[in-house]
Amino acid sequence: MKTLSFFAFLLLLLIVSCQDPGTNTEAEANPSETEEISDPRAKVPGDTLRHQGETNLKNVKQLTFGGDNAEAYFSFDSKDLVFQATNPAWGIECDQIFTMAADGTTDANMVSTGKGRTTCSYFMPGDSTLLYASTHLGDEKCPEVPARFGDKYVWPIYSDFDVFVADRQGQILTQLTTEDGYDAEATVSPDGQKIVFTSTRSGDLELWTMDIDGSNVQQVTDGLGYDGGAFFSPDSKKLVFRASRPQTEEDINTYKELLSNDVVQPTAMEIYTCNVDGSDLQQVTNLGGANWAPYYHPGGEHIIFCSNHHTAGKGRPVFNLFSIKEDGTELKQLTYDTAFDSFPMFSPDGKKFVFASNRNNGGGRDTNVFIADWVE
């Protein structure tokens, strides 16, 4: 799944070195730009939630305060956000789904059942309903989160996850997936016609699509490894996603063993694109480390994604947002928080940019949702 235990992910990467990125960072690729900024991590007067190097952002605003809040995605009309949160102060012990106004003028409202664990919510066309994955049919309690598998940090792939459609009052209207195994990570195409999701129904973690009503289910990817976190391009013709691709016999055997125990190791992932039918599969990044949470820029030629490749071998790993062209060129660092920035999304009108970050949390572990104006 996309967000499970990313704090443990950060902790793991404090002691695990990543592969040499082999690709220039922004400071190397765009010296003329970075020379004008003495310290990209310095705060901006009057826009104090923004760092000086974050020149594509303006008027950064914090929308949540406390707990683990992530995967905030816009409604089709750009007015609202749906996101997942764990917050013991709210009595929420594992991720549940909430909505709120994108301008922060309304309180968060829970729209999941409060049973089981939920993830990966998204608005449906018309914005009166939304979809998300939940484990509640298997067990109404929060499922156990495995901290490690032997000496490996892992993400659980709960076989009880299925995808549901609910109204904004929290009533489940439809169950879209009924196959055995993991079905989650669903997002909707901008034209409102298709849903993409990740499933283990073929025996591996692959991308699948279905029509907006759950019919016409089609397999998209078939390469061994974890394909997930997919989003559509602005024209709804392509997909961008993260993938692990084990190559050596040892890595392949390890991946298969972990998957047979409903877990995956998320420390080596790259960004890929393909057509919605799976054709023209292309690897976009070759940076090493964990490259994930990709989302298309509204122009359709660039991809925003989260990565820790730039801190490989440099002590404490940091997750920041980067942009890259579809052909793998024009890599640029976008955010400069010293711990964690991820889960980027543009509003459908292209004016706003939402992301999750550990900034402004007093040095604690809280992850919150932030929104900003996007500046080209």
Rosetta blueprint (number, residue, H / E / L):
1 M L
2 K L
3 T L
4 L L
5 S L
6 F H
7 F H
8 A H
9 F H
10 L H
11 L H
12 L H
13 L H
14 L L
15 I L
16 V L
17 S L
18 C L
19 Q L
20 D L
21 P L
22 G L
23 T L
24 N L
25 T L
26 E H
27 A H
28 E H
29 A H
30 N L
31 P H
32 S H
33 E H
34 T H
35 E L
36 E L
37 I L
38 S L
39 D L
40 P L
41 R L
42 A L
43 K E
44 V E
45 P L
46 G L
47 D E
48 T E
49 L E
50 R E
51 H E
52 Q L
53 G L
54 E L
55 T L
56 N L
57 L E
58 K E
59 N E
60 V E
61 K E
62 Q E
63 L L
64 T L
65 F L
66 G L
67 G L
68 D E
69 N E
70 A E
71 E E
72 A E
73 Y E
74 F E
75 S L
76 F L
77 D L
78 S L
79 K L
80 D E
81 L E
82 V E
83 F E
84 Q E
85 A E
86 T E
87 N E
88 P H
89 A H
90 W H
91 G L
92 I E
93 E E
94 C E
95 D E
96 Q E
97 I E
98 F E
99 T E
100 M E
101 A E
102 A L
103 D L
104 G L
105 T L
106 T L
107 D L
108 A L
109 N E
110 M E
111 V L
112 S L
113 T L
114 G L
115 K L
116 G L
117 R L
118 T E
119 T E
120 C E
121 S E
122 Y E
123 F E
124 M L
125 P L
126 G L
127 D L
128 S L
129 T E
130 L E
131 L E
132 Y E
133 A E
134 S E
135 T L
136 H L
137 L L
138 G L
139 D L
140 E L
141 K L
142 C L
143 P L
144 E L
145 V L
146 P L
147 A L
148 R E
149 F E
150 G L
151 D L
152 K E
153 Y E
154 V L
155 W E
156 P E
157 I L
158 Y L
159 S L
160 D L
161 F L
162 D E
163 V E
164 F E
165 V E
166 A E
167 D E
168 R L
169 Q L
170 G L
171 Q L
172 I E
173 L E
174 T E
175 Q E
176 L L
177 T L
178 T L
179 E L
180 D L
181 G L
182 Y L
183 D E
184 A E
185 E E
186 A E
187 T E
188 V E
189 S L
190 P L
191 D L
192 G L
193 Q L
194 K E
195 I E
196 V E
197 F E
198 T E
199 S E
200 T L
201 R L
202 S L
203 G L
204 D L
205 L L
206 E E
207 L E
208 W E
209 T E
210 M E
211 D E
212 I L
213 D L
214 G L
215 S L
216 N L
217 V L
218 Q E
219 Q E
220 V L
221 T L
222 D L
223 G L
224 L L
225 G L
226 Y L
227 D E
228 G E
229 G E
230 A E
231 F E
232 F E
233 S L
234 P L
235 D L
236 S L
237 K L
238 K E
239 L E
240 V E
241 F E
242 R E
243 A E
244 S L
245 R L
246 P L
247 Q L
248 T L
249 E H
250 E H
251 D H
252 I H
253 N H
254 T H
255 Y H
256 K H
257 E H
258 L H
259 L H
260 S H
261 N L
262 D L
263 V E
264 V E
265 Q L
266 P L
267 T L
268 A L
269 M E
270 E E
271 I E
272 Y E
273 T E
274 C E
275 N E
276 V L
277 D L
278 G L
279 S L
280 D L
281 L L
282 Q E
283 Q E
284 V L
285 T L
286 N L
287 L L
288 G L
289 G L
290 A E
291 N E
292 W E
293 A E
294 P E
295 Y E
296 Y E
297 H L
298 P L
299 G L
300 G L
301 E L
302 H E
303 I E
304 I E
305 F E
306 C E
307 S E
308 N L
309 H H
310 H H
311 T H
312 A L
313 G L
314 K L
315 G L
316 R L
317 P L
318 V L
319 F E
320 N E
321 L E
322 F E
323 S E
324 I E
325 K E
326 E L
327 D L
328 G L
329 T L
330 E L
331 L L
332 K E
333 Q E
334 L L
335 T L
336 Y L
337 D L
338 T L
339 A L
340 F E
341 D E
342 S E
343 F E
344 P E
345 M E
346 F E
347 S L
348 P L
349 D L
350 G L
351 K L
352 K E
353 F E
354 V E
355 F E
356 A E
357 S E
358 N L
359 R L
360 N L
361 N L
362 G L
363 G L
364 G L
365 R L
366 D L
367 T E
368 N E
369 V E
370 F E
371 I E
372 A E
373 D E
374 W E
375 V L
376 E L
